[in-house]
Amino acid sequence: MYGITKKTLTDVYQELESIEVNDNAFEPIAELLEEAIGLSSKICPRNSYTLTALEKTWKQKLQAAGAIEKHLPSHLTELDEVRKGVMMEVYSNLYFGI
């Protein structure tokens, strides 16, 4: 098991922070959202605000952003809103444990 490291919420946050929001960013953001949900579910109570927001609010907003045609400017605006929202939830989970 040498060389294998587990991803942490801090890693997820840093990856979200470094993603350039463009037409190819949907899948990486979706994957990081799923990782944030998985990691948060291990350290948060099941009914926590953070988990609810990640599983419901930001997942729905990501699906809505994915439904907007890629050539429309609102597609990237919505995608960036999701990226920032997930970062906010991860940050609050990391530093406030809510």
C-alpha positions in Angstrom: 0.0 0.0 0.0 2.9 2.3 -0.4 2.2 5.4 -2.4 -1.6 5.2 -2.0 -3.0 8.1 -0.1 -6.6 8.7 0.9 -8.2 12.0 -0.3 -9.3 14.3 2.4 -11.8 17.1 2.4 -8.9 19.5 2.3 -7.8 17.9 -0.9 -11.3 18.2 -2.4 -11.4 21.9 -1.4 -8.1 22.6 -3.0 -9.1 20.8 -6.2 -12.3 22.7 -6.4 -10.4 25.9 -5.8 -8.0 25.2 -8.7 -10.6 24.1 -11.3 -10.9 26.5 -14.2 -14.6 26.7 -15.0 -15.1 26.0 -18.6 -17.2 23.6 -20.8 -15.1 20.7 -19.6 -15.5 21.4 -15.9 -18.8 19.7 -15.4 -17.5 16.1 -14.8 -14.6 17.1 -12.5 -17.0 19.2 -10.4 -19.6 16.4 -10.3 -16.9 13.9 -9.1 -15.6 16.3 -6.4 -19.1 16.9 -5.2 -19.6 13.1 -4.8 -16.3 12.9 -3.0 -17.3 15.7 -0.7 -20.5 13.9 0.1 -18.7 10.7 0.8 -16.0 12.2 3.0 -18.5 14.5 4.8 -20.8 11.5 5.6 -17.9 9.9 7.5 -17.3 12.9 9.7 -20.7 14.6 9.9 -23.9 13.6 11.6 -26.3 12.1 9.1 -28.8 15.0 9.3 -26.1 17.8 9.4 -26.7 21.0 7.5 -23.6 20.4 5.4 -24.7 17.0 4.2 -28.2 18.1 3.4 -26.8 21.1 1.4 -24.4 18.9 -0.5 -26.8 16.1 -1.2 -29.8 18.2 -2.1 -29.1 21.8 -2.9 -25.8 21.6 -4.7 -26.5 18.3 -6.4 -29.7 19.8 -7.9 -28.0 23.0 -8.9 -25.3 20.9 -10.6 -28.0 18.9 -12.5 -29.6 22.2 -13.5 -26.3 23.6 -14.7 -25.8 20.4 -16.8 -29.1 20.9 -18.4 -28.2 24.3 -19.8 -26.6 24.1 -23.2 -22.9 24.5 -23.1 -22.7 27.5 -25.5 -24.9 29.7 -23.3 -23.0 32.0 -20.8 -25.4 31.0 -18.0 -24.0 27.4 -18.2 -20.6 28.6 -16.9 -22.1 31.0 -14.4 -24.3 28.2 -12.9 -21.4 25.8 -12.9 -19.1 28.3 -11.1 -21.9 28.9 -8.5 -22.0 25.1 -7.8 -18.2 25.0 -7.5 -18.2 27.9 -5.0 -21.2 26.5 -3.1 -19.6 23.1 -2.7 -16.3 24.8 -1.6 -18.3 26.8 1.0 -19.9 23.6 2.4 -16.6 21.8 2.5 -14.9 24.8 4.2 -17.7 24.9 6.9 -17.4 21.2 7.4 -13.6 21.4 7.8 -13.4 24.3 10.1 -16.7 24.4 11.9 -17.8 20.8 11.8 -21.4 21.6 10.9 
